[in-house]
Amino acid sequence: MTAKIITVTAERNYQVDVGIDWQEVVEKIISNHSTVIVIAPAAVANLISLDTFCSQFGALLFITPDGELQKDFSVVENIWNFLGTHQVDRTAGVIGIGGGATTDLAGFIAATWLRGIAWYAVPTTLAGMVDAAIGGKTGINTGAGKNLVGSFYSPHSVEIDLKFLDSLPDRDFSAGLAEVIKAGFIRDMTIIDSLENGADLVSARNISAELIAKSVKVKSDIVSVDFTESKMREILNFGHTFGHAVERYSDYSLRHGEAVSIGLHFAFLLSEQLLALDSNETARLIRLLHSFTLPTFILKKDYPWAQMLKLMTTDKKTRQGNLRFIGLDHDLKVVWLENVDIDVLHAVYERIAE
């Protein structure tokens, strides 16, 4: 297929190229820098023989743990030491090849080494392609919460090779669809229409190029207006306040998208209560999420209210202890919900917790 190019405007303008060959692109990036450090988790490195590829083209390879474990400060420190050992200077480039955790990490490393060197994102998961790799948010996790340490630091390009999806397990593909569904409801309902036309994983995989391009365009348009999340960009966190609490309390046993799926249900129910959102829209959301085997409910014994509330208070949108959410009104227009009453949140929790 011919690559589709989407431009993001931020502190630098850069392209998201959908439908490229990752080897050709990475080989070209390597040729444009004095040194290139490829950061990838073990599972991805083994899948695509990165050790052999980096040796062939003269790039340094740092292999991280898989999943959210790579976003631990100990991993960051090891990479910094690795860069120091190899005397990596400002003419170098960093390439993150992996899921959203990898591109978060690679961007953070690039932002902090020598106060900023070039970096490139090559996402290998659907969630990474439609969300995490786009927009210049970089970060790591700490004991205080998910992504609370990080920076806004845009990549020089995002390179999306759709062939990575061929080997992506169904569970991970479904998890990525939660972010696609979020993009649809906040900005482009044609995404929802397309998903509902098939409403199963096979159909969604068949139109993955369309879904990715549309979802990237949604995020690109929003980020280009509000790069540092002064307000508009917050709508991209629809479903994430409660979702992040669930994800963190699960100790990341849930995929990010699975937690977001639960968070979307929470946000829809909250919107019913505070914004007169039609309950039929919530039912529509649940049908769509369930068609991709995504969770929408939790068990009280596994996710107690006191812990969920505590974790939500550490969300990045919280201001001076006031809990803030993104909701949808009866016309499916985005609304910022400021200082939401805890009793209201508890009532919504009771509707999704069994």
C-alpha positions as CSV (number, residue, x, y, z in Angstrom):
1,M,0.0,0.0,0.0
2,T,1.1,3.6,-0.5
3,A,2.1,5.2,2.8
4,K,-0.4,7.7,4.2
5,I,1.3,10.7,5.7
6,I,-0.2,12.7,8.6
7,T,1.5,15.8,9.9
8,V,1.6,16.8,13.6
9,T,2.3,20.3,14.6
10,A,4.0,20.7,18.0
11,E,7.3,22.2,19.2
12,R,8.5,20.7,15.9
13,N,6.5,19.5,13.0
14,Y,6.8,15.8,12.2
15,Q,5.2,13.1,10.1
16,V,3.3,10.0,11.0
17,D,3.8,7.6,8.1
18,V,1.2,4.8,8.0
19,G,2.1,1.8,5.9
20,I,5.9,1.8,5.6
21,D,8.5,-1.0,5.8
22,W,10.2,-0.6,9.2
23,Q,13.5,-2.0,8.0
24,E,13.9,0.4,5.1
25,V,13.0,3.4,7.3
26,V,15.2,2.4,10.3
27,E,18.1,1.7,7.9
28,K,17.7,5.3,6.6
29,I,17.5,6.8,10.0
30,I,20.7,5.0,11.0
31,S,22.5,6.5,8.0
32,N,21.5,10.0,9.1
33,H,23.0,9.9,12.5
34,S,26.5,9.4,13.9
35,T,25.2,6.9,16.4
36,V,21.7,5.3,16.8
37,I,20.5,3.5,19.8
38,V,17.6,1.1,19.3
39,I,15.5,0.5,22.4
40,A,13.2,-2.5,22.3
41,P,11.7,-5.0,24.7
42,A,12.9,-8.6,24.6
43,A,9.8,-10.0,22.9
44,V,10.0,-7.6,20.0
45,A,13.8,-7.9,19.6
46,N,13.5,-11.7,19.3
47,L,10.5,-11.5,17.0
48,I,12.2,-9.4,14.4
49,S,15.9,-10.4,15.0
50,L,16.9,-6.9,16.0
51,D,20.3,-8.1,17.3
52,T,21.2,-9.2,13.8
53,F,19.7,-6.1,12.1
54,C,21.5,-3.7,14.4
55,S,24.8,-5.5,14.0
56,Q,24.4,-5.3,10.2
57,F,23.7,-1.6,10.1
58,G,25.9,-0.4,12.9
59,A,23.3,0.6,15.5
60,L,23.5,0.0,19.3
61,L,20.8,-2.1,20.8
62,F,19.4,-1.9,24.3
63,I,16.9,-4.7,25.2
64,T,14.4,-3.9,27.9
65,P,12.0,-6.0,29.9
66,D,8.6,-6.5,28.3
67,G,5.5,-4.4,29.1
68,E,5.3,-1.7,31.8
69,L,8.3,-3.2,33.6
70,Q,10.5,-1.3,31.1
71,K,9.2,2.0,32.4
72,D,10.9,1.6,35.8
73,F,13.5,4.1,36.9
74,S,16.1,1.3,37.2
75,V,15.8,0.6,33.5
76,V,16.1,4.3,32.7
77,E,19.3,4.5,34.8
78,N,20.7,1.5,33.0
79,I,20.1,3.1,29.6
80,W,21.7,6.4,30.7
81,N,24.8,4.4,31.8
82,F,24.7,2.6,28.5
83,L,24.7,5.9,26.6
84,G,27.5,7.2,28.7
85,T,29.6,4.2,28.2
86,H,29.2,4.6,24.4
87,Q,29.9,8.3,24.6
88,V,26.6,9.2,22.9
89,D,26.6,12.8,21.9
90,R,24.0,15.3,20.5
91,T,24.3,14.1,17.0
92,A,22.9,10.7,18.0
93,G,19.4,9.4,17.6
94,V,17.1,7.1,19.6
95,I,14.6,4.7,18.0
96,G,12.0,3.0,20.1
97,I,10.6,-0.2,18.5
98,G,7.8,-1.7,20.5
99,G,4.5,-0.9,22.1
100,G,3.3,2.2,23.9
101,A,5.5,1.5,27.0
102,T,8.6,1.4,24.7
103,T,7.9,4.6,22.9
104,D,7.1,6.3,26.2
105,L,10.5,5.2,27.5
106,A,12.5,5.9,24.3
107,G,11.1,9.4,24.1
108,F,11.9,10.0,27.8
109,I,15.5,8.8,27.3
110,A,15.9,11.1,24.3
111,A,14.4,14.1,26.1
112,T,16.7,13.7,29.1
113,W,20.0,12.7,27.5
114,L,22.1,15.8,27.0
115,R,18.9,17.8,27.4
116,G,17.4,16.4,24.2
117,I,18.5,14.3,21.2
118,A,16.5,13.2,18.2
119,W,14.2,10.2,18.6
120,Y,11.9,8.1,16.4
121,A,8.9,5.9,17.2
122,V,8.3,2.6,15.5
123,P,5.2,1.3,17.3
124,T,4.5,-2.4,17.0
125,T,1.1,-2.6,18.7
126,L,-2.3,-1.2,17.7
127,A,-2.4,0.9,20.9
128,G,1.0,2.3,20.2
129,M,0.1,3.1,16.6
130,V,-3.1,5.0,17.3
131,D,-2.2,6.6,20.6
132,A,1.0,6.2,22.6
133,A,3.5,7.0,19.9
134,I,1.6,10.1,18.7
135,G,1.7,13.4,20.4
136,G,5.1,13.7,22.1
137,K,4.1,12.6,25.6
138,T,7.0,10.7,27.1
139,G,7.2,9.2,30.6
140,I,8.0,6.5,33.1
141,N,6.2,5.0,36.1
142,T,7.0,5.5,39.7
143,G,5.6,4.3,43.0
144,A,3.4,7.5,43.0
145,G,1.7,6.6,39.8
146,K,1.7,5.9,36.0
147,N,3.5,8.5,33.7
148,L,3.8,11.1,36.5
149,V,7.5,11.6,35.5
150,G,8.0,12.6,31.9
151,S,8.1,15.4,29.4
152,F,6.5,16.8,26.3
153,Y,9.1,16.0,23.6
154,S,8.0,15.1,20.1
155,P,9.6,12.4,18.0
156,H,11.2,13.4,14.7
157,S,8.9,10.9,13.0
158,V,6.5,8.1,13.8
159,E,6.8,5.1,11.4
160,I,3.9,2.6,11.3
161,D,4.5,-0.8,9.7
162,L,1.1,-2.5,9.5
163,K,2.8,-5.9,9.2
164,F,3.4,-5.8,12.9
165,L,-0.3,-6.4,13.4
166,D,-0.1,-9.7,11.6
167,S,1.6,-11.3,14.6
168,L,-0.2,-9.2,17.3
169,P,-2.3,-11.5,19.5
170,D,-6.0,-10.9,19.5
171,R,-6.0,-9.8,23.1
172,D,-3.5,-7.0,22.3
173,F,-5.3,-6.0,19.1
174,S,-8.6,-5.8,21.0
175,A,-6.9,-3.7,23.7
176,G,-5.8,-1.3,21.1
177,L,-9.3,-1.0,19.8
178,A,-10.3,0.6,23.1
179,E,-8.2,3.7,22.1
180,V,-9.7,3.6,18.6
181,I,-13.2,3.6,20.1
182,K,-12.3,6.5,22.4
183,A,-11.0,8.5,19.4
184,G,-14.3,7.8,17.6
185,F,-16.6,9.0,20.3
186,I,-14.7,12.2,21.1
187,R,-14.1,13.4,17.5
188,D,-14.9,11.1,14.6
189,M,-18.1,8.9,14.7
190,T,-17.2,7.4,11.3
191,I,-14.8,5.3,13.3
192,I,-17.6,3.9,15.4
193,D,-19.7,3.3,12.3
194,S,-16.9,1.3,10.6
195,L,-16.4,-0.8,13.7
196,E,-20.1,-1.5,14.1
197,N,-20.4,-2.6,10.4
198,G,-18.4,-5.7,11.2
199,A,-18.3,-5.8,15.0
200,D,-15.8,-8.6,15.3
201,L,-12.0,-8.9,15.4
202,V,-11.6,-10.3,11.9
203,S,-13.5,-7.4,10.4
204,A,-11.6,-4.9,12.5
205,R,-8.3,-6.3,11.4
206,N,-9.3,-6.1,7.8
207,I,-9.9,-2.3,8.1
208,S,-6.9,-1.7,10.4
209,A,-5.2,0.7,8.0
210,E,-8.4,2.9,7.9
211,L,-8.9,2.8,11.7
212,I,-5.3,3.7,12.3
213,A,-5.2,6.6,9.9
214,K,-8.5,8.0,11.2
215,S,-7.4,7.6,14.9
216,V,-4.0,9.2,14.2
217,K,-5.8,12.1,12.5
218,V,-8.0,12.6,15.5
219,K,-5.0,12.8,17.8
220,S,-2.9,14.8,15.4
221,D,-5.6,17.5,15.1
222,I,-6.0,17.8,18.9
223,V,-2.3,17.7,19.7
224,S,-1.6,20.3,17.0
225,V,-4.0,22.7,18.8
226,D,-2.8,22.0,22.3
227,F,0.6,20.3,22.5
228,T,1.2,20.7,26.3
229,E,-2.3,19.8,27.4
230,S,-3.4,23.2,28.6
231,K,-7.0,22.1,28.1
232,M,-8.1,20.7,24.7
233,R,-5.7,17.8,24.7
234,E,-7.3,16.6,27.9
235,I,-10.2,15.1,25.9
236,L,-7.8,12.4,24.8
237,N,-7.9,11.2,28.4
238,F,-11.6,10.3,28.0
239,G,-12.0,7.1,30.0
240,H,-8.5,7.3,31.4
241,T,-9.0,8.7,34.9
242,F,-10.8,5.6,36.2
243,G,-9.1,3.4,33.7
244,H,-5.6,4.4,35.0
245,A,-6.7,3.6,38.5
246,V,-7.9,0.2,37.5
247,E,-4.7,-0.5,35.4
248,R,-2.4,0.5,38.3
249,Y,-4.3,-1.4,40.9
250,S,-4.2,-4.5,38.7
251,D,-0.4,-4.1,38.9
252,Y,-0.5,-3.9,35.1
253,S,-1.9,-7.4,34.7
254,L,-4.6,-5.8,32.6
255,R,-3.6,-4.3,29.2
256,H,-3.8,-0.5,29.1
257,G,-6.7,-0.8,26.6
258,E,-8.6,-3.2,28.8
259,A,-8.4,-0.8,31.7
260,V,-9.4,2.1,29.3
261,S,-12.4,0.0,28.2
262,I,-13.6,-0.2,31.8
263,G,-12.8,3.5,32.2
264,L,-14.9,4.4,29.1
265,H,-17.9,2.6,30.7
266,F,-17.3,4.6,33.8
267,A,-17.1,7.9,31.9
268,F,-20.3,7.1,30.0
269,L,-22.2,6.3,33.2
270,L,-20.9,9.5,34.7
271,S,-22.0,11.4,31.7
272,E,-25.5,9.9,32.0
273,Q,-25.7,11.2,35.6
274,L,-24.2,14.7,35.1
275,L,-24.7,15.5,31.4
276,A,-27.9,13.8,30.4
277,L,-26.2,11.4,28.0
278,D,-28.7,9.0,26.6
279,S,-28.4,5.6,28.2
280,N,-28.8,4.1,24.7
281,E,-25.4,5.5,23.9
282,T,-23.9,3.7,26.9
283,A,-25.6,0.5,25.7
284,R,-24.1,1.1,22.3
285,L,-20.6,1.5,23.8
286,I,-21.0,-1.7,25.8
287,R,-22.1,-3.7,22.8
288,L,-19.1,-2.5,20.8
289,L,-16.6,-3.2,23.6
290,H,-18.1,-6.7,24.2
291,S,-17.9,-7.5,20.5
292,F,-14.1,-7.3,20.9
293,T,-14.1,-9.2,24.2
294,L,-13.1,-6.0,26.1
295,P,-14.1,-5.8,29.8
296,T,-16.6,-3.2,31.1
297,F,-17.2,-4.3,34.7
298,I,-15.0,-5.0,37.7
299,L,-15.3,-7.0,40.9
300,K,-15.5,-5.0,44.1
301,K,-13.3,-7.5,45.9
302,D,-10.6,-7.0,43.3
303,Y,-11.0,-3.2,42.9
304,P,-12.3,-1.8,46.2
305,W,-13.8,1.7,46.0
306,A,-11.4,3.2,48.6
307,Q,-8.4,2.2,46.5
308,M,-9.9,3.4,43.3
309,L,-10.7,6.8,44.8
310,K,-7.2,7.1,46.2
311,L,-5.6,6.3,42.8
312,M,-7.9,8.7,41.0
313,T,-6.7,11.5,43.2
314,T,-3.2,11.1,41.7
315,D,-4.5,11.5,38.1
316,K,-2.7,14.2,36.2
317,K,-6.0,16.0,35.6
318,T,-6.6,16.5,39.3
319,R,-6.2,20.1,40.4
320,Q,-5.7,21.0,44.1
321,G,-7.4,17.8,45.1
322,N,-10.4,18.4,42.8
323,L,-11.3,15.4,40.7
324,R,-11.8,16.3,37.0
325,F,-13.2,14.1,34.2
326,I,-14.0,14.3,30.5
327,G,-17.6,13.5,29.7
328,L,-20.1,13.5,26.8
329,D,-23.4,15.4,26.7
330,H,-26.7,14.3,25.1
331,D,-25.3,15.4,21.7
332,L,-22.1,13.5,22.2
333,K,-20.2,16.7,22.6
334,V,-17.1,16.7,24.9
335,V,-17.6,18.4,28.2
336,W,-15.0,19.1,31.0
337,L,-16.3,18.0,34.4
338,E,-14.7,20.1,37.1
339,N,-14.7,19.2,40.8
340,V,-16.9,16.1,40.5
341,D,-18.6,15.2,43.8
342,I,-17.2,12.0,45.4
343,D,-20.7,10.7,46.2
344,V,-21.5,10.9,42.5
345,L,-18.3,9.0,41.6
346,H,-19.1,6.3,44.2
347,A,-22.6,5.9,42.8
348,V,-21.2,5.3,39.3
349,Y,-18.6,2.9,40.7
350,E,-21.5,0.9,42.2
351,R,-23.0,0.5,38.7
352,I,-19.9,-1.1,37.3
353,A,-18.6,-3.0,40.3
354,E,-20.1,-6.4,40.9
